[in-house]
Amino acid sequence: MSNLDVLFRPYRLNALDLPNRVVMAPMTRSSSPAGVPTAEMASYYRRRAEHGVGLIITEATGISRPAALNEPNIPQFHGDAALTNWKIVADEVHAAGGRIVPQLIHVGQKRSNAASDWTPSSPYESPSGLSLTGQPVGQPMTDADIAQTIDAFARAAADAERIGFDGVELHAAHNYLINQFFAADLNLRSDQYGGSTLLERSRFAIEILQAIRAVVSHDFPVILRLSQWKPKDINARLAPTPQVLEQWLGALVDAGTDAFHLSQQRYWQAAFPEFDSELNLAGWAKKLTGVTAITVGAVGLTGDVYESFAGKSAQKTSIDDLLARLERDEFDLVAVGRPLLQDAAWLEKVRQNRFDAIADFTPEAFATLR
């Protein structure tokens, strides 16, 4: 086993001191009736903090737009009832010595596989009125729709700071709304929010970041979750080369991003193997920008999350390669999803070198708040 100490080095993100390098990755739980988190959810997150997770990123939470969510029991991050209970969640995590940020989302045109017969109170929104397969399914967002959505992200971030969260994460990956604006095949707009280049199509994200920075404290961490791949196209790339990636990430840093959370199905996959580099996407982000980079993707497991969604178990596996990459400072933080979903004490067992006590991941964990 490689030196575990590297996983437990403290880290500072803006004014936020983290006790170690492990982040709980956001995992949708669909356990919030009418969009309001419950006391059971507060206990669920608190347990991860009690067992030493350095930073918790909550499941995706919807901003104040009628079609921001694609399931009825995904939590909202607006309205008195939801925010009152989110404050309880944050307070519980802090009481256990943890740090927590909400992930803010607008799903755009991405429908839920788990609740395909449910529809929101207003039509799904998208840059150009296209489904994820490129079929016309509605009207493009108007300028007013875009302005109101930008404002809703900013109000949610301000509310997060007001009720005591330690930062926010924006979900701009996996074909959700912000990611749809990035995509050349889904964003066909001819106005200022479209364009032939990735940088031009990033204006929506940039204006969201700028609006958030205008309403939160200067040192309040803003994390941006990005992905190159799409759920049905693992080889897709928004940025085809490191040069385009550098230009794109640089603009997002200038707009207010403090950390990038770089999603890959498997963290060990090289982002640009044709450039004779083994760096993953987080590694490239750190190399090109110097900004905090969080890696994620099948940490400690043999199979990726989509295999688990399909009902397959995933065997636990060595984290030696992960530790070696962290030792080389390829990235700064490590997001762990399914192992922490399965076992709140996963990190504690790792720290104690009790790998024999760690169970394989079984999809039944998706159905409970263990």
C-alpha positions in Angstrom: 0.0 0.0 0.0 1.3 3.4 -0.9 1.6 6.1 1.7 -1.9 7.0 2.9 -0.7 10.1 4.6 -1.0 12.1 1.3 -4.8 11.5 1.4 -5.0 13.2 4.8 -2.9 16.3 4.2 -4.9 19.5 5.0 -5.9 21.7 2.1 -7.1 25.3 2.0 -9.6 26.5 -0.6 -9.9 30.3 -0.3 -10.7 30.8 3.4 -12.0 27.2 3.8 -9.7 24.9 5.6 -10.2 21.2 4.8 -8.8 18.5 7.1 -8.0 16.1 4.2 -8.2 15.6 0.5 -11.4 13.6 0.3 -14.6 15.1 -1.0 -18.0 13.4 -1.0 -19.2 13.5 -4.6 -22.8 14.6 -5.3 -25.1 11.7 -5.8 -28.8 12.1 -6.4 -30.9 10.5 -3.7 -34.5 11.6 -4.7 -35.4 11.5 -1.0 -36.9 15.0 -0.5 -40.7 14.9 -0.7 -42.0 18.0 -2.6 -38.4 19.1 -2.9 -37.8 19.6 0.9 -34.9 17.8 2.5 -35.7 15.7 5.6 -34.2 15.0 9.0 -33.1 11.7 7.6 -31.1 13.5 5.0 -29.5 15.7 7.6 -28.4 12.6 9.5 -27.2 10.9 6.3 -24.8 13.8 5.6 -23.8 14.2 9.2 -22.6 10.6 9.3 -20.1 11.2 6.5 -18.8 14.2 8.4 -18.5 12.2 11.7 -16.4 9.7 9.8 -14.0 12.3 8.6 -14.9 13.3 5.1 -13.1 16.6 4.4 -15.8 18.3 2.2 -19.3 17.2 1.4 -20.9 18.2 -1.9 -24.6 17.6 -1.6 -26.8 15.9 -4.2 -28.0 18.2 -7.0 -30.5 20.9 -5.8 -32.8 22.8 -8.0 -32.6 26.6 -8.5 -35.8 28.7 -8.6 -37.0 27.9 -12.1 -40.2 25.9 -12.8 -38.4 23.3 -14.9 -35.1 23.2 -13.0 -35.6 19.6 -11.9 -36.7 16.4 -13.7 -37.9 14.4 -10.7 -40.4 15.4 -7.9 -38.3 14.3 -4.9 -35.0 15.9 -5.8 -34.4 18.7 -3.4 -34.9 22.4 -4.2 -32.6 25.2 -3.1 -35.2 27.9 -2.8 -38.3 28.7 -0.8 -38.7 28.9 3.0 -39.4 25.3 3.7 -36.5 23.9 1.7 -34.0 26.5 2.9 -35.0 26.1 6.5 -34.3 22.4 6.3 -31.1 22.9 4.3 -29.8 25.1 7.1 -30.5 22.2 9.5 -28.4 19.9 7.2 -25.5 22.4 7.2 -25.7 22.9 11.0 -25.7 19.1 11.5 -22.6 18.7 9.3 -20.8 21.5 11.0 -21.7 20.1 14.5 -19.9 17.0 13.4 -16.8 19.0 12.3 -17.5 18.8 8.6 -17.7 21.2 5.7 -20.5 21.2 3.1 -21.5 22.9 -0.1 -24.7 22.5 -2.1 -24.6 21.6 -5.8 -26.9 23.9 -7.7 -28.5 22.6 -10.9 -30.9 23.3 -13.8 -31.5 20.1 -15.7 -32.3 21.8 -19.0 -33.7 19.2 -21.5 -32.3 16.2 -19.7 -35.2 13.9 -18.7 -34.9 11.5 -15.8 -34.7 7.7 -16.5 -36.1 7.0 -13.1 -39.2 9.3 -13.4 -39.8 9.4 -17.2 -43.6 9.8 -16.8 -43.3 12.9 -14.5 -43.2 16.4 -16.0 -42.5 19.8 -14.2 -45.1 22.5 -14.1 -43.5 24.3 -17.0 -41.9 23.1 -20.2 -38.3 21.9 -20.0 -35.8 24.6 -21.0 -32.8 24.5 -23.4 -30.6 26.7 -25.4 -32.2 25.9 -28.8 -35.4 23.9 -28.0 -33.6 20.6 -28.8 -33.7 17.3 -27.0 -30.4 15.7 -26.1 -30.5 13.7 -29.4 -31.0 17.0 -31.4 -34.7 16.6 -32.0 -36.9 19.8 -31.8 -39.0 19.5 -28.6 -39.8 23.1 -27.7 -38.8 26.7 -28.0 -35.4 28.1 -27.3 -35.0 30.0 -24.1 -35.7 33.7 -24.5 -33.4 36.5 -23.3 -35.8 36.9 -20.4 -35.6 33.2 -19.6 -31.8 33.3 -19.6 -31.6 36.4 -17.4 -34.0 34.9 -14.9 -32.1 31.7 -14.8 -28.8 33.5 -14.2 -30.5 35.5 -11.4 -31.9 32.2 -9.9 -28.4 30.7 -9.7 -27.1 33.9 -8.1 -29.9 34.0 -5.5 -29.3 30.3 -4.6 -25.6 31.0 -4.1 -26.4 34.0 -1.9 -28.9 31.9 0.1 -26.3 29.2 0.6 -23.9 31.6 2.2 -26.6 33.3 4.2 -27.8 30.0 5.8 -24.2 28.8 6.6 -22.9 26.7 3.8 -19.2 26.7 3.1 -19.4 27.4 -0.7 -21.4 26.3 -3.7 -20.9 24.0 -6.7 -22.5 24.6 -10.1 -23.4 21.5 -12.1 -22.1 22.3 -15.6 -21.5 18.7 -16.7 -23.3 15.6 -17.9 -25.7 17.3 -20.4 -27.5 19.5 -17.9 -28.4 23.0 -18.9 -25.1 24.9 -18.5 -23.4 22.0 -20.3 -26.1 22.2 -23.1 -25.0 25.8 -23.7 -21.4 24.6 -24.1 -22.4 21.9 -26.7 -22.1 22.8 -30.4 -24.9 20.3 -31.3 -27.4 21.5 -28.7 -26.6 25.3 -28.7 -27.5 26.6 -32.2 -28.2 30.1 -31.1 -27.2 33.0 -33.3 -27.2 35.6 -30.4 -24.6 36.4 -27.8 -25.2 33.0 -26.0 -24.3 30.9 -29.1 -21.4 30.8 -31.5 -19.0 28.6 -33.4 -16.5 28.3 -30.6 -16.6 26.8 -27.2 -15.6 30.1 -25.6 -18.5 31.9 -27.3 -20.9 29.3 -26.1 -19.6 29.7 -22.6 -21.1 33.2 -22.1 -24.1 31.7 -20.2 -21.8 30.0 -17.7 -19.6 33.1 -17.5 -22.5 35.4 -16.7 -23.8 33.0 -14.0 -20.3 33.0 -12.4 -20.1 36.8 -12.5 -23.6 37.1 -11.1 -22.7 34.8 -8.2 -19.4 36.6 -7.5 -21.4 39.9 -7.3 -23.6 38.6 -4.4 -21.3 36.4 -2.3 -18.2 37.2 -0.2 -14.9 37.4 -2.2 -13.5 34.3 -0.5 -16.7 32.2 -0.6 -15.7 29.2 -2.7 -17.4 28.6 -6.1 -16.8 25.2 -7.6 -17.6 24.3 -11.2 -18.3 20.7 -12.2 -17.4 20.0 -15.8 -17.2 17.0 -18.0 -15.9 16.4 -21.5 -17.9 13.2 -22.2 -21.7 12.8 -22.5 -23.6 9.9 -20.9 -24.1 8.3 -24.2 -20.8 9.3 -25.8 -17.8 8.6 -23.6 -15.5 9.9 -26.3 -17.1 13.3 -26.7 -15.0 16.3 -26.1 -16.1 19.9 -25.7 -12.4 21.0 -25.7 -10.7 18.9 -28.4 -7.1 20.0 -27.5 -5.3 21.3 -24.4 -5.0 24.7 -26.1 -8.8 25.0 -26.3 -9.2 23.6 -22.8 -6.8 26.3 -21.5 -8.7 29.1 -23.1 -12.0 27.8 -21.9 -11.0 27.1 -18.3 -9.1 30.4 -18.2 -12.3 32.3 -19.1 -14.2 30.5 -16.4 -11.5 31.3 -13.8 -11.6 34.9 -14.8 -15.4 34.9 -14.3 -15.1 33.6 -10.7 -14.4 29.9 -10.6 -12.3 28.9 -7.5 -12.1 25.1 -8.2 -12.9 22.7 -11.0 -14.5 19.4 -10.3 -13.6 17.4 -13.4 -15.9 14.4 -14.1 -14.6 11.3 -15.8 -16.2 7.8 -15.8 -12.8 6.5 -14.6 -10.4 8.9 -13.1 -7.3 7.1 -14.4 -8.1 7.7 -18.1 -5.9 10.1 -19.9 -7.7 13.2 -21.1 -5.5 13.7 -24.1 -3.5 10.5 -24.7 -2.5 11.7 -28.2 -0.4 14.4 -26.6 1.7 11.7 -24.9 0.4 12.5 -21.4 -1.2 10.3 -18.8 -2.8 13.3 -17.1 -6.5 13.0 -16.5 -8.9 16.0 -17.0 -8.3 17.2 -13.4 -4.5 17.0 -14.0 -4.8 19.1 -17.2 -7.0 21.6 -15.4 -4.5 22.1 -12.6 -1.5 22.2 -15.0 -3.2 24.8 -17.3 -4.8 27.1 -14.7 -3.2 26.5 -11.3 -6.7 26.5 -9.8 -7.8 23.8 -7.3 -8.7 20.6 -9.2 -10.9 17.8 -7.9 -10.7 14.4 -9.6 -13.6 11.9 -9.7 -14.6 8.7 -11.3 -14.7 5.1 -10.0 -12.3 5.8 -7.1 -11.7 2.5 -5.2 -14.0 0.5 -7.5 -13.6 -1.6 -10.7 -16.7 -0.4 -12.5 -18.1 3.0 -13.4 -21.3 4.6 -12.1 -23.3 3.8 -15.2 -22.6 0.1 -14.8 -24.0 0.4 -11.3 -27.1 2.3 -12.5 -27.6 -0.7 -14.8 -27.7 -3.0 -11.7 -24.1 -4.3 -11.7 -22.1 -4.5 -8.5 -18.6 -3.0 -8.4 -15.7 -4.7 -6.6 -13.4 -2.7 -4.4 -10.0 -2.1 -5.7 -6.6 -0.6 -4.8 -6.2 3.1 -4.5 -2.4 3.0 -4.9 -2.5 4.7 -8.3 -4.7 7.4 -6.9 -2.3 8.0 -4.0 0.6 8.1 -6.4 -1.1 10.8 -8.6 -2.0 12.8 -5.5 1.6 12.5 -4.3 2.7 14.0 -7.7 0.3 16.9 -7.2 -1.5 16.1 -10.4 -4.7 17.2 -8.7 -5.6 18.6 -5.2 -8.7 16.8 -4.0 -10.4 13.5 -4.7 -14.2 13.1 -4.9 -15.6 9.7 -3.8 -19.2 8.8 -4.6 -20.4 5.2 -4.4 -18.0 3.9 -1.7 -19.3 6.7 0.6 -22.9 5.9 -0.5 -22.3 2.3 0.5 -20.5 3.0 3.8 -20.4 6.3 5.7 -17.2 5.0 7.4 -15.3 4.3 4.2 -12.7 7.0 4.8 -12.2 6.0 8.4 -11.6 2.4 7.4 -9.1 3.6 4.7 -7.3 5.7 7.3 -7.0 2.8 9.6 -5.8 0.6 6.8 -8.8 -1.7 7.3 -9.4 -2.4 3.6 -10.7 -5.9 4.5 -13.6 -4.2 6.2 -14.7 -2.3 3.1 -17.5 -4.0 1.2 -17.9 -4.1 -2.6 -20.5 -1.7 -3.9 -24.0 -3.0 -4.6 -26.7 -1.0 -6.4 -29.1 -1.5 -3.4 -27.2 1.4 -1.8 -28.9 3.8 -4.3 -32.3 3.0 -2.7 -31.3 3.9 0.9 -29.9 6.7 3.0 -27.4 4.6 5.0 
